[in-house]
């Protein structure tokens, strides 16, 4: 009988290893990204992106082929949305704007079966052929919360008393605008980055995994702050590589 697939990203976070996530919904591109061996998580965007419920099964299948974790960002912290994403075959769910202890608890209620939560009693394509999936799923499901508002930073001590959340990511976009109009459109402002850094240190000290959006300009700083989970854009590296290739061709012409 088949065993429940291991959630490799969850295990890496438990081990204190770095996890790289990229956002993509094209299964052919996901196959390519998997073949590089550099990507741990495919981030399926359902808050700001075009992903649909019907796509999740195929996307998560492509992830399974390469041992990558399929993660869905739902557009609201509703337990039924969290459970539905898992029912469609995702191994991980991330919810936006977790601002209170109670909202962190809502994430766990939707993502975990009893006794840890209250996820609806339904299986998943991850559980096909797996004996006792219901009793094993909690071990492999990965739940992530976004800390992206000043109020969440202020409530962080209480939020970090909630068990069952695997990672709290502190992200700059909405956080910057919540800090006041003078920070609107300035996610890289020193005050915003300092708030992210301090929050990540607090999360890591509490024994939780943490992370943020990252690139060449800040990933080392976030790692030093305790970060291990990073959402990165791969498109920029393709663009930079093509520009460099064109530059070399133009230089050779002259």
N, C-alpha and C positions, 0 to 999 in steps of 0.2 A: 504494500500500500504506500502511496506517496506521502511524504512528510510535508508539513507546512514550510513554505519557503522562508529562509532566514532573511531578516531585514538587515542587510549589511551596513547601511548607514547608521541605523540605531546602534548596532554593535560597535561600530567605529567610535561613535560619540561616547558610549560607555567606556571605551578603552582610552578616551582622551585624544583620539586621532582627529585629524582634519578631514572635514567633509565638504566637497565642492558640489554646488547645485547650479544648474543652468535651466533656463526656461525654454521649453520647446514643446510643440504639439505635433510636429511632422514626424511620422514614424520612420521614414527613410533617414532623416537627419539624426533621429535618436539612435538608429543602428550605427551610423557613422560615429556619433559621439561615444557610444559604448565601446566601439572598436579602439578608440584612443587610449582607453584605460585611465583617463584623467578625470572622469566625471562619476560622482557617486550617486547623485540625485537628479532626476528630471522633475522640474517644477512645473506643474500643470496649472496654468493661470486661469482661474474662473472668477476673479474679482475684477481685474483690469483687462484680461485677455479674451481670446475668442474660443477657448475650449468649451466643448459641450459635454453633457453627460454621456451621450452615446460614444464619444471618442475615448473615454477613460479606459474601457476594457482593452482596446487595441493598443493604446499608449502604454498601459501597464504591462501588457504582454511583451511589447518590445523591450521594456525595461528589464523584465524577468530574464529575457534571453542573454542579457549582458551582466546580470547581477547588480543592476542599478535599482535604487529605490524610487518608486513612483510616488510623488507627493502632490496633493491637490490643495491649492489655496482656494477655499470657498469664500463667498462674498459676504458672509455674515456668520456670527457666532451662534448659530442655531444647532442644537444637538441633532436634529433630523438631517440637516445638511452634512454634518460631519459623518454620521452613520451612512448616509447614502453614498458619499464618496468612497467609503471603505467597502460598501456592498458592491460597488461597480468595479472593484479590483485594485484600488490604490492601497499602498502599504503605509502611507502617511498622510496626515491632514494638518494643515496650518490654518489658523483663523486670525483675522485682523482685529486690531483695536481691543486687546484684552487689557482692561483698565482697572479691574477690581479682582479681589479674591473670588467673588461669586462668579465672575465671568470666566475665570480660569477653571473653576469647578464645572461650569457648563460644558466646556470643551471635553473634560474627562467624562462627564455623563454621556455625551454623545459618542465618544470614541471607544469606550471600554464596556465590555459586558460585566454584569454583576459578578462579584461583589464590588469591583472597583468603580463601575459606572452603571449606566442604564441603557446601553446601546440596544436598539431594537433587535429582536430575535430573528435574524435572517443571516444567511451565509454570504459568501462572496465567491467570485471566480478563483480567488486565492485558496479557497477551501474545498474546491472540487476534488473529490476522491480522498480527502484528508480525514482520517478518523477523528472524531471529537474536535472538529474545528472550533466549535463554540468555547470549549475549555482551554484551547491553546492560543486563540487569536490575540488575547491581551499581551502575550509575551512578545509578539512581533509587531503589533501596531505601534506606530510612532506618532506622537502628538506634539505639535509645535504651536506656540503662541507668539504673536507679534506685539512687542512693546513699542508703540509708536505715537504716544501722546504724553504730554507733561503729567497728566493726572495718573497715568500708569507708572511713571517714574516716581511720583510722590507716594504711590500705594505699593511700591515694589516689595517692601518688607512683608506685607500681608499676602501679596500674590505668591511669594516664594514659600509660603507654608502649605501650598497645595501639592499633593502627591499625584503622580500620573502624567504630568507634562514632561516630555523628554527634553525640550529645548525652548528657551525664551530668546527670540531674536530681537535685537534693538535696531530699528531701521530709521534712516534720517528724513525721508520725504515728509510724511505727515507730522513727524515729531518736530521738524523745523517750523512748520506753520503753526503748530499748537503752542510754540514758545513765544509767539507774538508776531505782529505784522512786520516788524523790522527783520524777521528771519524768513519771511515768505520767499520761496524760490532760492533759498540759500542753504541747501542741505549740507554743504561743506564748510559752513561758518565755524570758526574755532569754538564758539560756545556750544553749538550743536554737537560737534565731534567730542567735546569734553564731556557733555552729558551722556553720550553714547558710551564713551570709555568708562566713566564712573559706574554706569548702570551694568555694563558687562562685567566689570570687576566684582560688583556686588552679587550678581547672579552666579558667577563662577565660584565665589567664596561660599555660597549657599549650597553648593554641590550639584548645580544644574549645568547642563550644556548651554552655551550661548553663542551668538554670532551676529552677523549683519550682512548688508550688501558690501561687496568688496571688489577691489581692483588693484592694479600695481601701486596706486598712490596711497593705499591705506591698509592693505591686508596684513602687513607686518605689525602695524600698530595694534590692530584688532587681535592678532594672535597673542601679543604681549599682554593684552588686557584680559586674556582668558578665552577669547573666541575660538571656536572650532567649526562652526557651521556657517558657510558663506555662499550667498547667492551672487554669481558672477555672470557677466555678459561675455559670451564667446564671439559675438558678432564684431566687436571692436578689434579683436585680435585678427580676425579674417581681413577686416578692412586695413589694418596696419600692415599686415603681410602683403596684401595686394599692392598697396601704395609703395612699399619698399621694393617689390618686384618691378613695378613700373619705373621707379626711380633708377634702378640698376639698368633697365633696358634703355632708358633715355640717355643715361650717362655713357653707355656703350656706343650709342649712335653718334655722339659727338666726339 
